[in-house]
Structure formats: C-alpha cells, structure tokens
Amino acid sequence: MIKKQFHAGMILVQQQRYSVGKLMRGILRLIAAKSAEEMQNQVEFLSSWIDE
C-alpha cells in the first residue's frame, strides 16, 4: 500500500544567484499572493517572484 505524503509547500531557488535583499522581496511577494493553504503540497520557484 502506498502512503500519501503531504507537506506545507516548498520554495526553491538557485543557490548564490540572488542577493539576500532580492530573495526577501521575492519571498514577501509570494507570501502576499498565496495563503498557507494554497501552498500545501505545492512547489514554487522563487525566481518567478523576483524582478530581474
């Protein structure tokens, strides 16, 4: 029998590509746009939330 695994959501980002400030702005945009419930079992790429 396969057991379903659930998670609170994951945010992925390429290591050492962005400054700490850009990372924080991207995270703040993401949490302003999505609720904790919307993030459940989802994977978000932080680069989608960061302005270049």
Secondary structure, DSSP 8 states (H G I E B T S, - for coil): -------S-EEE--TTSS-HHHHHHHHHHHHHHS-HHHHTT-EEEGGGGS--
